[in-house]
Amino acid sequence: MPVLPPRNASDPGEPMNLLRVLRHFWTTPLTSRRAFPKVSMQRIAHAVATAEATHSGEIRVAIEGALPWSYLRRRLPSRARAVMLFSKLRVWDTEHNNGVLLYVQLADRAIEIVADRGIAHRVARTEWDAVALHIREHFRRRDLEAGVIAGVQAIGAKLAQYFPLAAGATHANELSNRPTLL
């Protein structure tokens, strides 16, 4: 299980960031569905299936408009939510411990990549940060779907590098390829 970094809040006694709370309040589930309509979700699922055809790893995508109130109240970063979803979506529960979660949170414009221990030992945090930066470049151009697909492809390339399929083997899909829209 991945280790949580320290909270972003400098002091638990400080008041909540009102702008952040308002951003999360105004980012509704409808915002997420508009940003990622059904056709985008289907294309992302296809990208996951295509990327997984070359390795034994699992890629999950979770997209969330706003953090739950419990995270905002405690001033937790998006990373904490990503780690919780890593567990809840059972990304850790793969045969070779090589599942990777790509978490996109719209209100904070956060992109988190959480990797299970099998792949985390082989890919440095800086490499995952470079993938997130590549996704962010697409997001700046307001091409959210292309950003997520580029991220899936980059994650797939890392998994193929370290967990390639044996000749003649096929990918045993352990987790759903469909992105989760929260």
TILUMVO-508542 format. One record per residue: residue in one letter; residue number from 1; x, y, z of N, C-alpha, C in turn. Coordinates in pm, whole numbers, plus 50000, padded with zeros to 5 digits. Atoms other than C-alpha are relative to their C-alpha. Layout:
# residues N
residuo|num|nc1|nc2|nc3|cac1|cac2|cac3|cc1|cc2|cc3
a|NUM|X|Y|Z|X|Y|Z|X|Y|Z
...
This chain:
# residues 182
residuo|num|nc1|nc2|nc3|cac1|cac2|cac3|cc1|cc2|cc3
m|1|50085|49882|50000|50000|50000|50000|50089|50124|50000
p|2|49917|49881|50006|50142|50344|49913|49994|50080|50130
v|3|49989|49919|49880|50250|50582|50185|49945|50139|49971
l|4|50056|49866|50017|50059|50908|50230|50105|50106|50032
p|5|49912|49889|49965|50262|51228|50214|49934|50084|50109
p|6|50060|49915|49897|50211|51485|50490|49892|50090|49939
r|7|50107|49912|50046|49903|51706|50467|50056|50130|49947
n|8|49961|49869|50053|49922|52030|50271|49980|50110|50102
a|9|50028|49896|49901|49780|52226|50562|50120|50016|50092
s|10|49882|49977|49917|50057|52389|50760|49969|49983|50148
d|11|50035|50011|49859|49869|52396|51091|49851|49966|50010
p|12|50141|50038|49989|49546|52215|51179|49913|50109|50062
g|13|50077|49893|49938|49442|52525|51376|49965|50113|49904
e|14|50029|49894|50097|49438|52746|51064|49861|49983|49942
p|15|50133|50013|50060|49101|52828|50910|50008|49939|49861
m|16|50005|50059|50134|48991|52651|50592|50018|50108|49895
n|17|49986|49911|50113|49077|52808|50260|49863|50016|49936
l|18|50136|49976|50047|48744|52966|50165|49989|49985|49849
l|19|50003|50014|50146|48830|52983|49795|49997|49854|49957
r|20|49999|50142|50032|48906|52613|49787|49864|49937|50028
v|21|50131|50054|49964|48581|52529|49965|49896|50041|49896
l|22|50097|49952|50100|48382|52744|49720|50020|49930|49865
r|23|49971|50071|50125|48556|52584|49421|49939|49860|50002
h|24|50054|50136|49987|48455|52242|49548|49848|50002|50007
f|25|50145|49988|49991|48103|52358|49626|49939|50019|49861
w|26|50053|49970|50133|48052|52487|49271|50033|49894|49896
t|27|49967|50108|50093|48208|52184|49104|49909|49883|50031
t|28|50103|50101|49976|47908|51956|49084|50025|49875|49916
p|29|49988|50119|50086|47872|51604|48940|49969|50032|49853
l|30|50031|49960|50137|47721|51774|48633|50124|50058|49931
t|31|49875|49945|50054|48052|51958|48586|50088|49887|49948
s|32|49918|50114|50040|48232|51625|48571|49943|49932|49876
r|33|50062|50065|50117|47981|51475|48326|50015|50085|49875
r|34|49978|49912|50116|48016|51779|48100|50146|49993|49954
a|35|49858|50005|50034|48396|51761|48113|50035|49865|49936
f|36|49975|50135|50050|48390|51385|48044|49867|49933|49965
p|37|50126|50063|50041|48075|51289|47851|50019|49852|49972
k|38|49997|50146|50019|47987|50926|47780|50099|49958|49892
v|39|49911|50037|50110|48176|50919|47451|50147|50011|50042
s|40|49863|49986|49948|48493|51044|47626|50035|49884|50092
m|41|49976|50110|49908|48457|50780|47893|50023|49870|49922
q|42|49981|50119|50084|48426|50512|47621|50138|50002|49934
r|43|49867|49990|50063|48740|50640|47446|50111|49974|50103
i|44|49901|50024|49895|48931|50639|47775|50005|49851|50034
a|45|50005|50144|49973|48816|50281|47845|50071|49923|49889
h|46|49932|50064|50113|48935|50182|47497|50152|50020|50010
a|47|49857|49972|49984|49272|50350|47563|50060|49911|50110
v|48|49952|50087|49892|49307|50153|47889|50015|49858|49947
a|49|49995|50136|50053|49226|49825|47713|50116|49984|49902
t|50|49890|50004|50097|49474|49905|47433|50135|50001|50072
a|51|49874|49991|49926|49749|50002|47679|50029|49871|50077
e|52|49981|50122|49921|49693|49688|47888|50032|49877|49915
a|53|49974|50115|50088|49732|49460|47585|50148|49964|49991
t|54|49856|50022|50016|50112|49492|47606|50071|49961|50130
h|55|49935|50028|49872|50177|49417|47976|49904|49928|50093
s|56|50082|50072|49902|50050|49232|48282|49943|50091|50108
g|57|50049|49905|49899|49969|49548|48481|49855|50038|49979
e|58|50137|49951|50006|49635|49711|48549|50000|50151|50017
i|59|50014|49855|49994|49541|50074|48490|49855|50031|50032
r|60|50134|49952|49967|49242|50236|48656|50001|50152|49991
v|61|50016|49855|50010|49117|50589|48592|49881|50039|50086
a|62|50107|49946|49918|48911|50779|48848|49996|50151|49980
i|63|50019|49857|50024|48770|51124|48775|49896|50050|50099
e|64|50089|49946|49898|48613|51335|49045|49993|50151|49986
g|65|50017|49856|50011|48470|51684|49031|50054|50072|50122
a|66|49962|49933|49876|48514|51786|49394|50025|49896|50109
l|67|49974|50087|49886|48647|51632|49711|49878|49996|50092
p|68|50106|50005|49899|48399|51513|49972|50028|50100|50113
w|69|49988|49902|49893|48335|51753|50258|50098|49954|50108
s|70|49911|50048|49895|48524|51530|50502|50147|50028|49968
y|71|49862|49970|50040|48846|51587|50304|50026|50150|50009
l|72|49983|49854|49994|48792|51962|50278|50008|50048|50144
r|73|50004|49958|49859|48708|51998|50647|50134|49974|50068
r|74|49871|50035|49939|49033|51825|50742|50118|50055|49920
r|75|49899|49937|50086|49221|52020|50469|50098|49898|49942
l|76|49917|50105|50058|49349|51699|50312|50025|50029|49852
p|77|49969|49979|50142|49521|51712|49974|49931|49895|49913
s|78|50059|50094|50096|49389|51538|49664|50071|49866|50004
r|79|49922|50124|49992|49665|51281|49709|49938|49902|50100
a|80|50062|50086|49899|49491|51149|50021|49877|49932|49943
r|81|50119|50058|50063|49172|51094|49823|50042|49895|49897
a|82|49951|50095|50101|49367|50924|49543|50045|49870|50065
v|83|49953|50120|49930|49528|50683|49789|49880|49920|50053
m|84|50119|50070|49952|49187|50603|49941|49929|49929|49884
l|85|50065|50062|50116|49040|50538|49595|50082|49885|49944
f|86|49912|50110|50039|49342|50322|49511|49958|49873|50073
s|87|50043|50114|49920|49227|50097|49791|49856|49960|49968
k|88|50142|50026|50022|48852|50129|49736|49973|49935|49864
l|89|50018|50058|50133|48881|50048|49363|50082|49872|49982
r|90|49923|50125|49994|49107|49753|49457|50114|49994|49898
v|91|49888|49997|50093|49394|49865|49235|50119|49924|50058
w|92|49893|50073|49932|49628|49709|49492|49985|49849|49989
d|93|50034|50141|49995|49462|49372|49445|50028|49930|49866
t|94|49964|50065|50126|49649|49249|49135|50106|49894|50028
e|95|49910|50114|49979|49853|48932|49098|50146|50042|50019
h|96|49859|49960|49995|50186|49109|49041|50022|50132|50073
n|97|49990|49872|49929|50116|49417|49257|50047|50112|49908
n|98|49958|49900|50098|50148|49632|48946|49882|50081|49944
g|99|50111|49915|50038|49825|49829|48940|50037|50146|50017
v|100|49974|49856|49994|49831|50204|48875|49867|50073|49988
l|101|50120|49917|50005|49556|50456|48947|50038|50138|49949
l|102|49990|49862|50049|49530|50777|48746|49877|50072|50054
y|103|50109|49927|49934|49319|51017|48956|50002|50145|49953
v|104|50016|49862|50045|49191|51345|48814|49892|50063|50086
q|105|50095|49929|49915|49020|51591|49048|49987|50141|49945
l|106|50020|49878|50078|48868|51889|48869|50005|50128|50083
a|107|50008|49877|49923|48807|52144|49147|50139|50055|50035
d|108|49863|49958|49967|49173|52155|49257|50094|49990|49880
r|109|49919|50027|50120|49295|52067|48906|50117|49908|50034
a|110|49897|50093|49952|49484|51780|49065|50007|49877|49911
i|111|49974|50124|50072|49639|51488|48881|50093|49919|50090
e|112|49921|50085|49911|49763|51206|49101|50016|49863|49935
i|113|49974|50136|50048|49925|50879|48998|50047|49920|50122
v|114|49968|50085|49885|49927|50610|49266|50032|49862|49945
a|115|49954|50129|50051|50127|50297|49187|50017|49900|50113
d|116|49981|50107|49903|50127|49966|49370|50148|49969|50014
r|117|49858|50022|49966|50451|49841|49522|50080|49929|49892
g|118|49926|50072|50105|50543|49612|49231|50058|50092|49895
i|119|49951|49905|50101|50576|49900|48986|50065|50121|50067
a|120|49944|49884|49931|50654|50172|49242|50149|49982|50030
h|121|49859|50026|49973|50988|50004|49319|50085|50020|49875
r|122|49926|49992|50126|51085|50031|48953|49990|50136|49932
v|123|50020|49870|50064|50950|50371|48848|50010|50107|50109
a|124|49978|49893|49902|51073|50678|49035|49882|50097|50002
r|125|50107|49901|49985|50825|50935|49166|50014|50112|49897
t|126|49979|49894|50098|50983|51190|48931|49947|49961|49862
e|127|50054|50046|50128|50882|50976|48633|49848|50011|49997
w|128|50145|49984|49992|50520|50969|48749|49963|50147|49994
d|129|50025|49855|50004|50539|51346|48803|50011|50053|49857
a|130|49986|49959|50141|50656|51384|48441|49875|49960|49920
v|131|50124|50042|50067|50351|51187|48323|49888|50096|50037
a|132|50104|49906|49956|50124|51412|48532|50018|50136|49934
l|133|49972|49872|50066|50293|51720|48383|49955|49995|49854
h|134|50044|50018|50138|50227|51584|48033|49846|50009|49990
i|135|50147|49993|49996|49859|51539|48121|49955|50145|50021
r|136|50034|49862|49968|49846|51890|48267|50014|50091|49877
e|137|49983|49920|50122|49975|52034|47936|49876|49989|49911
h|138|50125|50018|50075|49670|51886|47760|49886|50075|50068
f|139|50107|49934|49926|49444|52020|48034|50006|50151|49981
r|140|49986|49855|50022|49584|52372|47986|49939|50042|49867
r|141|50059|49974|50131|49469|52349|47625|49852|49962|49999
r|142|50140|50038|49980|49128|52240|47762|49962|49873|49923
d|143|50024|50128|50065|49161|51897|47603|50014|49890|50105
l|144|49995|50092|49886|49078|51685|47906|50007|49854|49957
e|145|50001|50139|50046|49001|51365|47721|50138|49959|49946
a|146|49868|50032|50056|49329|51375|47526|50106|49992|50110
g|147|49905|50005|49888|49517|51445|47850|49994|49869|50075
v|148|50015|50127|49929|49375|51142|48026|50050|49884|49914
i|149|49955|50107|50089|49436|50922|47722|50153|50000|49988
a|150|49853|49992|50004|49796|51048|47696|50060|49945|50129
g|151|49954|50054|49872|49839|50967|48066|49990|49848|50005
v|152|50019|50145|50004|49699|50617|48019|50107|49936|49912
q|153|49898|50054|50090|49936|50560|47726|50138|50004|50063
a|154|49869|49988|49934|50237|50684|47925|50013|49899|50114
i|155|49998|50100|49892|50146|50465|48223|50014|49861|49940
g|156|49989|50129|50069|50097|50172|47985|50141|49972|49952
a|157|49863|50017|50048|50444|50231|47839|50094|49963|50116
k|158|49918|50034|49882|50600|50221|48189|49974|49855|50042
l|159|50032|50137|49961|50415|49899|48272|50054|49900|49898
a|160|49947|50090|50104|50515|49743|47937|50151|49986|50011
q|161|49855|50004|49983|50877|49830|48010|50041|49903|50110
y|162|49961|50080|49884|50883|49650|48346|49920|49871|50017
f|163|50083|50119|49987|50601|49394|48315|49946|49957|49863
p|164|50049|50039|50133|50587|49288|47947|49936|49862|50004
l|165|50061|50132|50013|50371|48998|47845|50098|49905|49934
a|166|49918|50103|50063|50549|48676|47757|49948|49976|49858
a|167|50039|50027|50138|50545|48577|47391|49879|49907|49996
g|168|50120|50082|50014|50202|48442|47302|49901|50014|50115
a|169|50090|49984|49884|50050|48543|47637|49900|50112|49972
t|170|50100|49894|50010|49738|48753|47666|49979|50061|50137
h|171|50022|49927|49876|49649|49010|47928|49875|49945|50072
a|172|50113|50044|49918|49430|48868|48205|49945|50122|50071
n|173|50056|49876|49946|49211|49169|48280|49943|49977|50139
e|174|50041|50021|49862|49181|49178|48660|49906|50109|50051
l|175|50082|49887|49958|49012|49519|48692|49928|50059|49880
s|176|50077|49939|50107|48755|49709|48490|50083|50107|49928
n|177|49933|49897|50080|48886|49927|48207|49921|50130|50000
r|178|50084|49880|50000|48596|50169|48247|50048|50099|50104
p|179|49965|49898|49900|48692|50497|48412|49886|50016|50101
t|180|50100|49977|49896|48513|50571|48738|49978|50151|50012
l|181|50035|49859|49987|48333|50905|48745|49929|50017|50133
l|182|50054|49983|49865|48271|51010|49104|49931|50134|50014
